[in-house]
């Protein structure tokens, strides 16, 4: 029997993407092959996920605990607040979300591998988030939180088992992402770069403690840049 991976005791459970305005407190990780991740996610004013996307083999559930968050799930868009229940996103479903209020929003998020997908899918999901949020923390993204075309092509290719971006359109991605991914290797855009992953990666921050309200109060421009607010 394989030993259960041991976490670095110095590792933090707090992650921040300062561009998209998403701050996560990780409640449970897929360490040991659980296939499940749970986080408490705060959205700063103006926050928005980097772009609409699809998870081929992931189920996501969102419960808004504070504030108002607008969700697009499939072809249905609606604001959700406390007491409105859980928004579930099945695999292969286009979805998007952004802070729909003027203040801070807090959301309970559950991510799990779809039946038959294998527990490693959740680990791959976490690795993909580490890559995107670390690039955000390093300032290597645009105002929407999206990396440049070389990075985007490399990420889309590496993590195609856990995420597909809606834009650019699928046909454009099919034509351009393969040659762009090859160029990405030449220009050292590597989604698996160790500096983007693990406890020392840029997305991980110290427990904000008493600084949390001030950090969350900072308005970001991701939602405005995406035309969501």
C-alpha positions in Angstrom: 0.0 0.0 0.0 1.3 3.4 -0.9 2.0 5.9 1.9 -0.4 8.8 2.2 1.4 12.0 1.1 2.4 14.1 4.0 1.8 17.9 3.8 4.5 20.4 4.7 3.6 21.5 8.2 4.6 25.0 7.3 2.2 25.1 4.3 -0.5 27.8 4.5 -4.2 27.1 3.8 -4.8 30.6 2.4 -4.5 31.5 -1.3 -5.1 34.8 -3.1 -5.4 35.9 -6.7 -5.0 39.7 -6.3 -6.1 40.4 -9.9 -9.4 38.5 -9.9 -10.1 39.3 -6.3 -10.5 35.7 -5.2 -9.2 34.7 -1.7 -9.6 31.1 -0.6 -9.3 29.4 2.8 -8.8 25.7 2.0 -10.8 23.5 4.3 -9.9 20.2 2.8 -7.6 19.0 0.1 -7.5 15.9 -2.1 -4.3 14.7 -0.3 -4.4 10.9 0.0 -6.7 10.5 -3.1 -10.0 11.8 -1.6 -11.0 13.3 -5.0 -12.6 16.3 -3.1 -11.7 19.9 -2.3 -13.6 22.3 0.0 -12.8 26.0 0.3 -14.3 29.1 1.8 -14.0 31.6 -1.0 -14.2 35.4 -0.5 -14.8 37.7 -3.5 -13.5 41.3 -3.1 -15.6 44.1 -4.6 -15.3 43.9 -8.4 -14.1 40.3 -8.3 -14.7 37.9 -11.1 -13.3 34.5 -12.2 -10.9 34.9 -15.1 -13.4 33.7 -17.7 -16.2 31.4 -18.6 -15.0 27.8 -18.7 -15.9 24.1 -18.6 -14.6 21.3 -16.4 -14.8 17.9 -18.3 -14.8 15.7 -15.2 -15.4 17.9 -12.2 -18.6 18.7 -10.2 -18.6 22.1 -8.5 -21.1 23.3 -5.8 -21.4 26.9 -4.6 -23.3 28.1 -1.6 -23.3 31.9 -1.1 -23.0 32.7 2.6 -22.7 36.5 2.4 -23.2 39.1 -0.3 -24.5 38.5 -3.8 -22.8 36.4 -6.5 -24.0 36.2 -10.1 -23.7 32.7 -11.6 -23.9 31.6 -15.2 -24.6 27.9 -15.4 -25.2 26.6 -18.9 -27.6 29.2 -20.4 -29.1 30.4 -17.1 -27.7 33.5 -15.4 -29.0 34.5 -11.9 -27.8 36.2 -8.8 -27.6 34.0 -5.7 -27.5 35.2 -2.1 -27.6 33.7 1.4 -30.5 31.2 1.7 -30.8 30.6 -2.0 -29.5 27.1 -1.9 -26.6 25.5 -3.7 -25.7 26.1 -7.3 -24.4 22.9 -8.8 -22.3 22.8 -12.0 -22.2 19.3 -13.6 -19.3 18.2 -15.8 -19.1 19.6 -19.3 -21.2 22.7 -18.4 -20.2 26.2 -19.2 -20.1 28.4 -16.1 -19.0 31.7 -14.9 -19.3 33.9 -11.8 -18.6 37.3 -10.4 -19.4 39.5 -7.4 -22.7 41.1 -8.1 -22.8 43.3 -5.1 -21.0 46.4 -3.9 -19.4 44.7 -0.9 -17.6 41.5 -0.1 -19.1 38.1 -0.9 -18.4 34.8 0.8 -19.0 31.4 -0.8 -18.6 27.8 0.3 -17.2 25.8 -2.6 -17.0 22.1 -3.0 -15.1 20.5 -5.9 -15.1 16.8 -6.6 -14.1 14.4 -9.3 -17.1 13.2 -11.3 -18.0 9.5 -11.0 -15.5 7.4 -12.9 -13.0 10.2 -13.3 -10.6 9.1 -10.7 -9.5 10.9 -7.5 -6.4 12.3 -9.3 -8.7 14.6 -11.1 -9.1 16.8 -8.0 -5.3 17.0 -7.6 -5.1 18.1 -11.2 -7.7 20.7 -10.6 -5.7 22.1 -7.6 -2.6 22.2 -9.8 -4.4 24.1 -12.5 -5.6 26.7 -9.9 -2.1 27.0 -8.5 -0.8 27.8 -12.0 -3.4 30.5 -12.8 -3.5 32.1 -9.4 0.3 32.1 -9.1 0.5 33.9 -12.5 -2.0 36.4 -11.1 0.1 36.9 -7.9 3.2 37.5 -10.1 1.3 40.1 -12.3 1.6 37.9 -15.4 -2.0 38.2 -16.4 -4.2 41.0 -17.9 -6.9 42.9 -16.0 -9.3 40.0 -16.5 -6.9 37.6 -14.9 -6.0 35.8 -18.1 -2.4 35.1 -19.0 -0.9 35.9 -22.4 -1.6 33.7 -25.4 1.5 31.5 -25.0 0.7 30.9 -21.3 -3.0 30.3 -22.1 -2.2 27.8 -24.9 0.3 25.9 -22.6 -2.2 25.8 -19.7 -5.1 24.7 -22.0 -2.9 21.9 -23.3 -1.5 20.7 -20.0 -4.7 20.9 -18.1 -7.2 19.9 -20.8 -8.4 17.0 -18.6 -9.7 19.5 -16.0 -10.5 22.8 -17.8 -11.5 24.1 -21.2 -11.8 27.8 -21.8 -14.8 29.2 -23.7 -12.8 32.0 -25.3 -11.3 32.1 -27.8 -13.8 30.0 -29.7 -13.2 26.2 -29.8 -12.2 26.3 -33.5 -9.7 29.1 -33.0 -8.2 27.1 -30.1 -8.0 24.0 -32.2 -6.1 25.9 -34.9 -3.8 28.1 -32.8 -3.2 26.4 -29.4 -1.0 23.6 -30.7 1.6 25.8 -32.4 1.3 28.4 -29.6 1.9 25.6 -27.0 5.1 24.7 -28.9 6.3 28.3 -28.8 5.4 28.4 -25.1 8.0 25.7 -24.5 10.6 27.7 -26.3 9.8 30.8 -24.3 9.7 28.9 -21.0 6.0 29.1 -20.3 5.7 25.9 -18.4 2.5 25.3 -16.4 4.4 22.6 -14.4 7.2 24.9 -13.4 7.9 24.0 -9.7 8.0 27.7 -8.8 4.2 27.9 -9.5 3.3 25.0 -7.2 3.7 23.8 -3.7 3.8 25.7 -0.4 6.2 28.3 -1.6 4.2 29.2 -4.8 3.2 32.9 -5.1 -0.6 32.3 -4.6 -0.2 31.1 -1.0 -0.2 33.8 1.6 0.1 33.8 5.4 -3.1 33.6 7.4 -4.3 37.2 7.1 -5.8 37.2 10.6 -6.8 40.7 11.7 -5.8 42.0 8.2 -8.5 40.0 6.5 -11.2 42.8 6.4 -8.7 45.4 5.0 -7.5 42.9 2.4 -11.1 42.0 1.3 -12.2 45.6 1.1 -9.8 46.4 -1.7 -11.7 46.8 -5.0 -10.4 45.0 -8.0 -11.1 45.6 -11.7 -11.6 42.1 -13.1 -15.4 42.3 -13.2 -15.3 45.7 -14.9 -12.7 44.5 -17.4 -14.9 41.6 -18.3 -18.0 43.8 -18.6 -19.7 42.0 -15.7 -20.2 45.0 -13.6 
